[in-house]
Amino acid sequence: MFNIIDKNMFNAYNTLNGMDRDLLLIAKDDEFGRKLQDLGLLTRKRAPKRSGDY
């Protein structure tokens, strides 16, 4: 029984370890993704300046 569990844990760890490296490579230089995120940024308009009424 422990051999099956050990094998499954080993396979899961190897899969996650490989995905970790792949995600780091993708995130390393994702210019297109950064441009898409920048397009979605909201910019607030400045409030009008108050006159010297106070």
N, CA, C and O atoms as a Tripos MOL2 file, in Angstrom:
@<TRIPOS>MOLECULE
protein
  216   215    54     0     0
PROTEIN
NO_CHARGES

@<TRIPOS>ATOM
      1 N           0.8270   -1.1920    0.0000 N.3       1 MET1
      2 CA          0.0000    0.0000    0.0000 C.3       1 MET1
      3 C           0.8710    1.2560    0.0000 C.2       1 MET1
      4 O           0.5800    2.2030   -0.7300 O.2       1 MET1
      5 N           1.9210    1.2780    0.7960 N.am      2 PHE2
      6 CA          2.7710    2.4600    0.8540 C.3       2 PHE2
      7 C           3.5010    2.6980   -0.4580 C.2       2 PHE2
      8 O           3.8050    3.8430   -0.7920 O.2       2 PHE2
      9 N           3.7840    1.6560   -1.1970 N.am      3 ASN3
     10 CA          4.4690    1.8270   -2.4740 C.3       3 ASN3
     11 C           3.5980    2.5830   -3.4640 C.2       3 ASN3
     12 O           4.1000    3.4110   -4.2240 O.2       3 ASN3
     13 N           2.2990    2.3070   -3.4640 N.am      4 ILE4
     14 CA          1.3810    3.0030   -4.3700 C.3       4 ILE4
     15 C           1.2790    4.4730   -3.9730 C.2       4 ILE4
     16 O           1.3160    5.3570   -4.8290 O.2       4 ILE4
     17 N           1.1510    4.7260   -2.6860 N.am      5 ILE5
     18 CA          1.0520    6.1100   -2.2080 C.3       5 ILE5
     19 C           2.3430    6.8660   -2.5060 C.2       5 ILE5
     20 O           2.3010    8.0090   -2.9600 O.2       5 ILE5
     21 N           3.4850    6.2380   -2.2560 N.am      6 ASP6
     22 CA          4.7590    6.8840   -2.5420 C.3       6 ASP6
     23 C           4.9030    7.1930   -4.0240 C.2       6 ASP6
     24 O           5.3950    8.2590   -4.3940 O.2       6 ASP6
     25 N           4.4810    6.2790   -4.8610 N.am      7 LYS7
     26 CA          4.5840    6.4910   -6.3100 C.3       7 LYS7
     27 C           3.6840    7.6390   -6.7440 C.2       7 LYS7
     28 O           4.0880    8.4640   -7.5640 O.2       7 LYS7
     29 N           2.4640    7.7050   -6.2030 N.am      8 ASN8
     30 CA          1.5490    8.7870   -6.5580 C.3       8 ASN8
     31 C           2.0690   10.1340   -6.0780 C.2       8 ASN8
     32 O           1.9690   11.1300   -6.7950 O.2       8 ASN8
     33 N           2.6170   10.1700   -4.8870 N.am      9 MET9
     34 CA          3.1820   11.4170   -4.3750 C.3       9 MET9
     35 C           4.3780   11.8540   -5.2170 C.2       9 MET9
     36 O           4.5440   13.0380   -5.5100 O.2       9 MET9
     37 N           5.1950   10.9010   -5.5960 N.am     10 PHE10
     38 CA          6.3560   11.2040   -6.4320 C.3      10 PHE10
     39 C           5.9150   11.7690   -7.7830 C.2      10 PHE10
     40 O           6.4900   12.7450   -8.2660 O.2      10 PHE10
     41 N           4.9030   11.1620   -8.3880 N.am     11 ASN11
     42 CA          4.4000   11.6400   -9.6810 C.3      11 ASN11
     43 C           3.7960   13.0360   -9.5570 C.2      11 ASN11
     44 O           4.0120   13.8880  -10.4180 O.2      11 ASN11
     45 N           3.0440   13.2670   -8.4910 N.am     12 ALA12
     46 CA          2.4440   14.5860   -8.2890 C.3      12 ALA12
     47 C           3.5260   15.6430   -8.0820 C.2      12 ALA12
     48 O           3.4350   16.7410   -8.6310 O.2      12 ALA12
     49 N           4.5420   15.3180   -7.2980 N.am     13 TYR13
     50 CA          5.6210   16.2640   -7.0460 C.3      13 TYR13
     51 C           6.3650   16.5920   -8.3370 C.2      13 TYR13
     52 O           6.6730   17.7560   -8.5950 O.2      13 TYR13
     53 N           6.6510   15.5860   -9.1420 N.am     14 ASN14
     54 CA          7.3610   15.8280  -10.4010 C.3      14 ASN14
     55 C           6.5340   16.6900  -11.3480 C.2      14 ASN14
     56 O           7.0740   17.5540  -12.0400 O.2      14 ASN14
     57 N           5.2340   16.4560  -11.3790 N.am     15 THR15
     58 CA          4.3660   17.2680  -12.2330 C.3      15 THR15
     59 C           4.3660   18.7170  -11.7690 C.2      15 THR15
     60 O           4.5340   19.6290  -12.5790 O.2      15 THR15
     61 N           4.1800   18.9340  -10.4760 N.am     16 LEU16
     62 CA          4.1590   20.3050   -9.9570 C.3      16 LEU16
     63 C           5.5060   20.9810  -10.1090 C.2      16 LEU16
     64 O           5.5650   22.1800  -10.3830 O.2      16 LEU16
     65 N           6.5770   20.2480   -9.9400 N.am     17 ASN17
     66 CA          7.9120   20.8120  -10.0790 C.3      17 ASN17
     67 C           8.1400   21.2830  -11.5150 C.2      17 ASN17
     68 O           8.7160   22.3490  -11.7350 O.2      17 ASN17
     69 N           7.6990   20.5040  -12.4790 N.am     18 GLY18
     70 CA          7.8440   20.8990  -13.8780 C.3      18 GLY18
     71 C           6.9880   22.1080  -14.2210 C.2      18 GLY18
     72 O           7.4080   22.9800  -14.9820 O.2      18 GLY18
     73 N           5.7820   22.1590  -13.6550 N.am     19 MET19
     74 CA          4.8970   23.3000  -13.9140 C.3      19 MET19
     75 C           5.4710   24.5690  -13.3260 C.2      19 MET19
     76 O           5.3280   25.6440  -13.9090 O.2      19 MET19
     77 N           6.1110   24.4600  -12.1910 N.am     20 ASP20
     78 CA          6.7190   25.6070  -11.5350 C.3      20 ASP20
     79 C           7.7570   26.2580  -12.4420 C.2      20 ASP20
     80 O           7.7780   27.4800  -12.5920 O.2      20 ASP20
     81 N           8.6080   25.4510  -13.0380 N.am     21 ARG21
     82 CA          9.6410   25.9880  -13.9370 C.3      21 ARG21
     83 C           9.0090   26.5890  -15.1920 C.2      21 ARG21
     84 O           9.4540   27.6330  -15.6670 O.2      21 ARG21
     85 N           7.9750   25.9380  -15.7310 N.am     22 ASP22
     86 CA          7.3240   26.4610  -16.9290 C.3      22 ASP22
     87 C           6.6710   27.8090  -16.6550 C.2      22 ASP22
     88 O           6.7690   28.7240  -17.4720 O.2      22 ASP22
     89 N           6.0080   27.9350  -15.5160 N.am     23 LEU23
     90 CA          5.3620   29.2010  -15.1890 C.3      23 LEU23
     91 C           6.3800   30.3160  -14.9910 C.2      23 LEU23
     92 O           6.1270   31.4620  -15.3640 O.2      23 LEU23
     93 N           7.5110   29.9940  -14.4170 N.am     24 LEU24
     94 CA          8.5510   31.0140  -14.2540 C.3      24 LEU24
     95 C           9.0700   31.4830  -15.6090 C.2      24 LEU24
     96 O           9.3410   32.6700  -15.7910 O.2      24 LEU24
     97 N           9.2110   30.5670  -16.5570 N.am     25 LEU25
     98 CA          9.6660   30.9570  -17.8940 C.3      25 LEU25
     99 C           8.6370   31.8320  -18.5910 C.2      25 LEU25
    100 O           8.9880   32.8010  -19.2640 O.2      25 LEU25
    101 N           7.3710   31.4860  -18.4280 N.am     26 ILE26
    102 CA          6.3130   32.2780  -19.0670 C.3      26 ILE26
    103 C           6.2530   33.6730  -18.4510 C.2      26 ILE26
    104 O           6.1470   34.6700  -19.1650 O.2      26 ILE26
    105 N           6.3220   33.7350  -17.1290 N.am     27 ALA27
    106 CA          6.1970   35.0190  -16.4350 C.3      27 ALA27
    107 C           7.4420   35.8750  -16.5650 C.2      27 ALA27
    108 O           7.3910   37.0790  -16.3150 O.2      27 ALA27
    109 N           8.5480   35.2820  -16.9480 N.am     28 LYS28
    110 CA          9.8130   36.0110  -17.0100 C.3      28 LYS28
    111 C           9.7290   37.1950  -17.9540 C.2      28 LYS28
    112 O          10.1550   38.2960  -17.6050 O.2      28 LYS28
    113 N           9.1930   36.9860  -19.1300 N.am     29 ASP29
    114 CA          9.1470   38.0660  -20.1100 C.3      29 ASP29
    115 C           7.8380   37.9890  -20.8870 C.2      29 ASP29
    116 O           7.8070   37.5040  -22.0180 O.2      29 ASP29
    117 N           6.7740   38.4630  -20.2830 N.am     30 ASP30
    118 CA          5.4580   38.4120  -20.8980 C.3      30 ASP30
    119 C           5.0160   39.8240  -21.2660 C.2      30 ASP30
    120 O           4.1630   40.4130  -20.6030 O.2      30 ASP30
    121 N           5.6030   40.3540  -22.3230 N.am     31 GLU31
    122 CA          5.3030   41.7290  -22.7250 C.3      31 GLU31
    123 C           3.8460   41.8860  -23.1450 C.2      31 GLU31
    124 O           3.2120   42.8890  -22.8150 O.2      31 GLU31
    125 N           3.3100   40.9090  -23.8640 N.am     32 PHE32
    126 CA          1.9300   40.9990  -24.3190 C.3      32 PHE32
    127 C           0.9770   41.0220  -23.1230 C.2      32 PHE32
    128 O           0.0200   41.7960  -23.1050 O.2      32 PHE32
    129 N           1.2380   40.1790  -22.1290 N.am     33 GLY33
    130 CA          0.4040   40.1590  -20.9320 C.3      33 GLY33
    131 C           0.4610   41.4720  -20.1770 C.2      33 GLY33
    132 O          -0.5500   41.9470  -19.6600 O.2      33 GLY33
    133 N           1.6550   42.0580  -20.1160 N.am     34 ARG34
    134 CA          1.7810   43.3460  -19.4290 C.3      34 ARG34
    135 C           1.0040   44.4330  -20.1670 C.2      34 ARG34
    136 O           0.3830   45.2890  -19.5360 O.2      34 ARG34
    137 N           1.0370   44.4040  -21.4940 N.am     35 LYS35
    138 CA          0.2830   45.3980  -22.2660 C.3      35 LYS35
    139 C          -1.2110   45.2380  -22.0390 C.2      35 LYS35
    140 O          -1.9260   46.2330  -21.9130 O.2      35 LYS35
    141 N          -1.6960   43.9970  -21.9850 N.am     36 LEU36
    142 CA         -3.1070   43.7700  -21.7160 C.3      36 LEU36
    143 C          -3.4930   44.2750  -20.3280 C.2      36 LEU36
    144 O          -4.5610   44.8610  -20.1530 O.2      36 LEU36
    145 N          -2.6300   44.0500  -19.3500 N.am     37 GLN37
    146 CA         -2.9220   44.5430  -18.0100 C.3      37 GLN37
    147 C          -2.9220   46.0610  -17.9740 C.2      37 GLN37
    148 O          -3.7600   46.6620  -17.3010 O.2      37 GLN37
    149 N          -1.9990   46.6890  -18.6860 N.am     38 ASP38
    150 CA         -1.9370   48.1490  -18.7050 C.3      38 ASP38
    151 C          -3.1800   48.7470  -19.3520 C.2      38 ASP38
    152 O          -3.6350   49.8140  -18.9410 O.2      38 ASP38
    153 N          -3.7340   48.0760  -20.3590 N.am     39 LEU39
    154 CA         -4.9470   48.5820  -20.9890 C.3      39 LEU39
    155 C          -6.1280   48.5610  -20.0350 C.2      39 LEU39
    156 O          -7.0380   49.3820  -20.1450 O.2      39 LEU39
    157 N          -6.1140   47.6300  -19.1060 N.am     40 GLY40
    158 CA         -7.2140   47.5030  -18.1640 C.3      40 GLY40
    159 C          -7.1120   48.4260  -16.9640 C.2      40 GLY40
    160 O          -8.0330   48.4720  -16.1480 O.2      40 GLY40
    161 N          -6.0110   49.1640  -16.8360 N.am     41 LEU41
    162 CA         -5.8520   50.0520  -15.6920 C.3      41 LEU41
    163 C          -6.7840   51.2530  -15.8150 C.2      41 LEU41
    164 O          -6.9280   51.8450  -16.8850 O.2      41 LEU41
    165 N          -7.3940   51.5850  -14.7250 N.am     42 LEU42
    166 CA         -8.2730   52.7530  -14.7070 C.3      42 LEU42
    167 C          -7.4830   53.9550  -14.2120 C.2      42 LEU42
    168 O          -6.7460   53.8670  -13.2300 O.2      42 LEU42
    169 N          -7.6430   55.0570  -14.8910 N.am     43 THR43
    170 CA         -6.9950   56.2880  -14.4320 C.3      43 THR43
    171 C          -8.0790   57.2250  -13.9360 C.2      43 THR43
    172 O          -9.0810   57.4460  -14.6170 O.2      43 THR43
    173 N          -7.8790   57.7640  -12.7720 N.am     44 ARG44
    174 CA         -8.8520   58.6820  -12.2050 C.3      44 ARG44
    175 C          -8.6120   60.0820  -12.7320 C.2      44 ARG44
    176 O          -7.4790   60.5070  -12.9590 O.2      44 ARG44
    177 N          -9.7100   60.7760  -12.9180 N.am     45 LYS45
    178 CA         -9.5970   62.1760  -13.3180 C.3      45 LYS45
    179 C          -9.3320   63.0080  -12.0730 C.2      45 LYS45
    180 O          -9.8120   62.6980  -10.9830 O.2      45 LYS45
    181 N          -8.5670   64.0580  -12.2540 N.am     46 ARG46
    182 CA         -8.2770   64.9420  -11.1360 C.3      46 ARG46
    183 C          -9.5020   65.7830  -10.8280 C.2      46 ARG46
    184 O         -10.2640   66.1560  -11.7200 O.2      46 ARG46
    185 N          -9.6710   66.0630   -9.5810 N.am     47 ALA47
    186 CA        -10.7560   66.9450   -9.1640 C.3      47 ALA47
    187 C         -10.4130   68.3670   -9.5820 C.2      47 ALA47
    188 O          -9.2410   68.7450   -9.6020 O.2      47 ALA47
    189 N         -11.4090   69.1410   -9.9080 N.am     48 PRO48
    190 CA        -11.1120   70.5420  -10.2800 C.3      48 PRO48
    191 C         -10.5280   71.2980   -9.1010 C.2      48 PRO48
    192 O         -10.8700   71.0370   -7.9480 O.2      48 PRO48
    193 N          -9.6480   72.2310   -9.4020 N.am     49 LYS49
    194 CA         -9.0190   73.0170   -8.3560 C.3      49 LYS49
    195 C         -10.0460   73.9520   -7.7290 C.2      49 LYS49
    196 O         -10.9060   74.5080   -8.4120 O.2      49 LYS49
    197 N          -9.9370   74.1110   -6.4230 N.am     50 ARG50
    198 CA        -10.8380   75.0100   -5.7260 C.3      50 ARG50
    199 C         -10.3740   76.4530   -5.9010 C.2      50 ARG50
    200 O          -9.1830   76.7520   -5.9910 O.2      50 ARG50
    201 N         -11.3410   77.3030   -5.9430 N.am     51 SER51
    202 CA        -10.9570   78.7100   -5.9550 C.3      51 SER51
    203 C         -10.6510   79.1270   -4.5210 C.2      51 SER51
    204 O         -10.9830   78.3750   -3.6040 O.2      51 SER51
    205 N         -10.0640   80.2330   -4.2890 N.am     52 GLY52
    206 CA         -9.6650   80.6700   -2.9550 C.3      52 GLY52
    207 C         -10.8190   81.1540   -2.1210 C.2      52 GLY52
    208 O         -10.7540   82.2450   -1.5550 O.2      52 GLY52
    209 N         -11.8920   80.3610   -2.0280 N.am     53 ASP53
    210 CA        -13.0930   80.7970   -1.2770 C.3      53 ASP53
    211 C         -12.9680   80.6030    0.2180 C.2      53 ASP53
    212 O         -13.8220   81.1150    0.9410 O.2      53 ASP53
    213 N         -12.0130   79.9330    0.7200 N.am     54 TYR54
    214 CA        -12.0000   79.6820    2.1440 C.3      54 TYR54
    215 C         -11.2490   80.7010    2.8490 C.2      54 TYR54
    216 O         -11.1320   80.6470    4.0730 O.2      54 TYR54
@<TRIPOS>BOND
     1     1     2 1
     2     2     3 1
     3     3     4 2
     4     3     5 am
     5     5     6 1
     6     6     7 1
     7     7     8 2
     8     7     9 am
     9     9    10 1
    10    10    11 1
    11    11    12 2
    12    11    13 am
    13    13    14 1
    14    14    15 1
    15    15    16 2
    16    15    17 am
    17    17    18 1
    18    18    19 1
    19    19    20 2
    20    19    21 am
    21    21    22 1
    22    22    23 1
    23    23    24 2
    24    23    25 am
    25    25    26 1
    26    26    27 1
    27    27    28 2
    28    27    29 am
    29    29    30 1
    30    30    31 1
    31    31    32 2
    32    31    33 am
    33    33    34 1
    34    34    35 1
    35    35    36 2
    36    35    37 am
    37    37    38 1
    38    38    39 1
    39    39    40 2
    40    39    41 am
    41    41    42 1
    42    42    43 1
    43    43    44 2
    44    43    45 am
    45    45    46 1
    46    46    47 1
    47    47    48 2
    48    47    49 am
    49    49    50 1
    50    50    51 1
    51    51    52 2
    52    51    53 am
    53    53    54 1
    54    54    55 1
    55    55    56 2
    56    55    57 am
    57    57    58 1
    58    58    59 1
    59    59    60 2
    60    59    61 am
    61    61    62 1
    62    62    63 1
    63    63    64 2
    64    63    65 am
    65    65    66 1
    66    66    67 1
    67    67    68 2
    68    67    69 am
    69    69    70 1
    70    70    71 1
    71    71    72 2
    72    71    73 am
    73    73    74 1
    74    74    75 1
    75    75    76 2
    76    75    77 am
    77    77    78 1
    78    78    79 1
    79    79    80 2
    80    79    81 am
    81    81    82 1
    82    82    83 1
    83    83    84 2
    84    83    85 am
    85    85    86 1
    86    86    87 1
    87    87    88 2
    88    87    89 am
    89    89    90 1
    90    90    91 1
    91    91    92 2
    92    91    93 am
    93    93    94 1
    94    94    95 1
    95    95    96 2
    96    95    97 am
    97    97    98 1
    98    98    99 1
    99    99   100 2
   100    99   101 am
   101   101   102 1
   102   102   103 1
   103   103   104 2
   104   103   105 am
   105   105   106 1
   106   106   107 1
   107   107   108 2
   108   107   109 am
   109   109   110 1
   110   110   111 1
   111   111   112 2
   112   111   113 am
   113   113   114 1
   114   114   115 1
   115   115   116 2
   116   115   117 am
   117   117   118 1
   118   118   119 1
   119   119   120 2
   120   119   121 am
   121   121   122 1
   122   122   123 1
   123   123   124 2
   124   123   125 am
   125   125   126 1
   126   126   127 1
   127   127   128 2
   128   127   129 am
   129   129   130 1
   130   130   131 1
   131   131   132 2
   132   131   133 am
   133   133   134 1
   134   134   135 1
   135   135   136 2
   136   135   137 am
   137   137   138 1
   138   138   139 1
   139   139   140 2
   140   139   141 am
   141   141   142 1
   142   142   143 1
   143   143   144 2
   144   143   145 am
   145   145   146 1
   146   146   147 1
   147   147   148 2
   148   147   149 am
   149   149   150 1
   150   150   151 1
   151   151   152 2
   152   151   153 am
   153   153   154 1
   154   154   155 1
   155   155   156 2
   156   155   157 am
   157   157   158 1
   158   158   159 1
   159   159   160 2
   160   159   161 am
   161   161   162 1
   162   162   163 1
   163   163   164 2
   164   163   165 am
   165   165   166 1
   166   166   167 1
   167   167   168 2
   168   167   169 am
   169   169   170 1
   170   170   171 1
   171   171   172 2
   172   171   173 am
   173   173   174 1
   174   174   175 1
   175   175   176 2
   176   175   177 am
   177   177   178 1
   178   178   179 1
   179   179   180 2
   180   179   181 am
   181   181   182 1
   182   182   183 1
   183   183   184 2
   184   183   185 am
   185   185   186 1
   186   186   187 1
   187   187   188 2
   188   187   189 am
   189   189   190 1
   190   190   191 1
   191   191   192 2
   192   191   193 am
   193   193   194 1
   194   194   195 1
   195   195   196 2
   196   195   197 am
   197   197   198 1
   198   198   199 1
   199   199   200 2
   200   199   201 am
   201   201   202 1
   202   202   203 1
   203   203   204 2
   204   203   205 am
   205   205   206 1
   206   206   207 1
   207   207   208 2
   208   207   209 am
   209   209   210 1
   210   210   211 1
   211   211   212 2
   212   211   213 am
   213   213   214 1
   214   214   215 1
   215   215   216 2
@<TRIPOS>SUBSTRUCTURE
     1 MET1         2 RESIDUE 1 A MET
     2 PHE2         6 RESIDUE 1 A PHE
     3 ASN3        10 RESIDUE 1 A ASN
     4 ILE4        14 RESIDUE 1 A ILE
     5 ILE5        18 RESIDUE 1 A ILE
     6 ASP6        22 RESIDUE 1 A ASP
     7 LYS7        26 RESIDUE 1 A LYS
     8 ASN8        30 RESIDUE 1 A ASN
     9 MET9        34 RESIDUE 1 A MET
    10 PHE10       38 RESIDUE 1 A PHE
    11 ASN11       42 RESIDUE 1 A ASN
    12 ALA12       46 RESIDUE 1 A ALA
    13 TYR13       50 RESIDUE 1 A TYR
    14 ASN14       54 RESIDUE 1 A ASN
    15 THR15       58 RESIDUE 1 A THR
    16 LEU16       62 RESIDUE 1 A LEU
    17 ASN17       66 RESIDUE 1 A ASN
    18 GLY18       70 RESIDUE 1 A GLY
    19 MET19       74 RESIDUE 1 A MET
    20 ASP20       78 RESIDUE 1 A ASP
    21 ARG21       82 RESIDUE 1 A ARG
    22 ASP22       86 RESIDUE 1 A ASP
    23 LEU23       90 RESIDUE 1 A LEU
    24 LEU24       94 RESIDUE 1 A LEU
    25 LEU25       98 RESIDUE 1 A LEU
    26 ILE26      102 RESIDUE 1 A ILE
    27 ALA27      106 RESIDUE 1 A ALA
    28 LYS28      110 RESIDUE 1 A LYS
    29 ASP29      114 RESIDUE 1 A ASP
    30 ASP30      118 RESIDUE 1 A ASP
    31 GLU31      122 RESIDUE 1 A GLU
    32 PHE32      126 RESIDUE 1 A PHE
    33 GLY33      130 RESIDUE 1 A GLY
    34 ARG34      134 RESIDUE 1 A ARG
    35 LYS35      138 RESIDUE 1 A LYS
    36 LEU36      142 RESIDUE 1 A LEU
    37 GLN37      146 RESIDUE 1 A GLN
    38 ASP38      150 RESIDUE 1 A ASP
    39 LEU39      154 RESIDUE 1 A LEU
    40 GLY40      158 RESIDUE 1 A GLY
    41 LEU41      162 RESIDUE 1 A LEU
    42 LEU42      166 RESIDUE 1 A LEU
    43 THR43      170 RESIDUE 1 A THR
    44 ARG44      174 RESIDUE 1 A ARG
    45 LYS45      178 RESIDUE 1 A LYS
    46 ARG46      182 RESIDUE 1 A ARG
    47 ALA47      186 RESIDUE 1 A ALA
    48 PRO48      190 RESIDUE 1 A PRO
    49 LYS49      194 RESIDUE 1 A LYS
    50 ARG50      198 RESIDUE 1 A ARG
    51 SER51      202 RESIDUE 1 A SER
    52 GLY52      206 RESIDUE 1 A GLY
    53 ASP53      210 RESIDUE 1 A ASP
    54 TYR54      214 RESIDUE 1 A TYR
